[in-house]
Amino acid sequence: MEQKKKNFHRHFAAPGLSLYWIIITYLIVAWFFPAVGLVALICMIGPVVTSIWRGRFWCGNICPRGNLYDRLLSKYSPHKPIPSFVRTSGFRLFMVFFIFTMFGIQLSQVRWSAGGLDMWNDIGRVFWTIILLTTIVGVVLSFIYAPRTWCSFCPMGTISRWVAPKQQPLPAGFKAVHVSSACKTTCKLCARVCPMQLSPYEASGEASGYLHPDCIKCKKCTLACPTKVVTYQ
């Protein structure tokens, strides 16, 4: 029982900007001005492109919705273990096809022949609707399981995971969590504060660092380590 408690995730405040206001503002503004919904393309393309040489850095440091989970909802979440089945390749693949199928169906209903602002409003409303629904799902899951439950099978996060560096040789300038061989893995605080409920201590002594493709590079594990043997470099 004690060992289970040590591995249990908990809220851990970390310095940084409160970017969650961006997703809140987006949902409100795009409701009145649907064309603004196209801004969502930034958060769909950004994480995939940057993951090629930085891994899922976007998810842990730039994504406004991820910021909402970490900085706000994490304070009230029960922090229960994220269900293992949502991390499986099959479920993630299903979510990718499901979300993009929904995009395709909604885009097929756009008044393409209308042109002008009407057409862009229709397209923007498609993106806004998907972002709204997935945000609602993510918020609900935050209060049932853990803040980053949605991020464990987010379609864009999954695609980012597919293209993220996983082994040597790593891209120039690539950074990862490194755990010194001096780590005795007795406290496991790095695992307790990890929003994705991963175990960085498993990479103790490995020169390449912790290359788990779901590591979002939030650096909370480095801040929580009492002996500072966990670093980000």
C-alpha positions, -999 to +999 in steps of 0.1 A: +000+000+000+028+024+008+046+017-025+014+025-044+011+058-025+046+067-035+038+062-072+006+082-070+004+114-090-004+146-073-008+183-081+026+201-083+027+238-090+055+249-114+066+284-126+054+295-160+028+315-179-010+309-174-018+302-210-052+286-204-069+320-209-061+315-246-084+285-250-111+302-229-109+333-250-109+313-282-141+294-273-159+326-265-147+348-294-152+320-320-187+315-308-195+351-320-170+352-349-169+316-362-141+323-387-118+327-357-122+290-352-095+285-378-069+296-353-072+260-339-050+249-369-020+264-350-025+240-321-031+211-345-001+215-367+023+230-341+027+200-318+033+176-347+059+198-365+078+207-334+078+171-321+100+161-350+130+176-332+117+183-297+093+155-289+060+165-272+075+197-259+045+217-273+020+196-253+038+204-220+048+241-226+027+257-253-007+240-256-033+263-239-056+233-232-027+214-216-020+245-196-056+245-184-052+210-171-019+215-154-024+250-138-061+251-130-079+217-131-050+199-115-059+217-082-093+200-081-087+167-099-088+134-078-055+124-096-066+088-101-045+066-123-051+072-160-069+040-175-043+019-192-065+011-222-066+047-234-028+045-238-030+014-261-021+018-297-055+004-308-075+030-289-052+058-299-055+048-336-092+047-332-093+082-318-072+096-346-095+081-372-126+090-353-117+127-349-106+131-385-137+113-397-158+138-377-138+166-393-145+152-428-182+148-422-186+184-409-164+198-436-186+181-462-215+202-450-196+235-455-212+259-480-181+259-502-200+276-531-210+305-509-175+318-508-164+349-488-171+352-451-199+327-451-177+299-462-149+308-438-174+310-409-186+275-418-151+262-418-142+280-386-173+266-369-162+231-377-129+236-359-146+254-330-171+226-326-144+199-324-123+220-300-153+226-278-164+190-276-129+176-270-123+203-243-155+193-226-144+156-227-110+166-214-124+186-185-148+158-175-120+133-175-099+156-154-125+154-126-130+116-130-094+105-134-064+129-138-059+163-155-039+149-185-062+119-192-072+134-225-036+141-234-029+104-231-049+097-263-053+132-279-052+126-316-026+153-322-006+141-292-007+106-307+006+118-341+033+138-323+042+107-304+046+088-336+071+113-350+089+121-318+126+110-315+127+077-296+163+065-300+198+075-311+208+093-332+188+122-318+182+155-336+207+183-330+196+204-300+172+177-288+166+179-251+153+153-227+149+145-190+181+129-177+183+109-145+217+105-130+229+070-119+231+085-084+193+083-083+183+055-059+146+056-071+135+054-035+112+085-034+099+083-069+088+119-067+095+124-104+067+099-111+043+114-085+044+149-101+044+138-137+012+150-154+013+121-178+019+097-149+051+084-164+082+071-145+113+091-154+134+073-128+133+042-151+160+060-172+184+062-144+220+062-157+209+062-194+231+086-215+203+093-240+179+103-212+142+095-207+129+090-243+094+079-235+074+094-265+046+106-242+070+128-221+058+163-225+090+180-213+072+200-187+102+196-164+081+191-133+102+161-124+134+181-124+118+206-100+104+180-076+136+159-073+149+165-038+185+156-047+184+173-081+197+142-099+169+147-125+178+173-150+166+186-184+193+190-210 
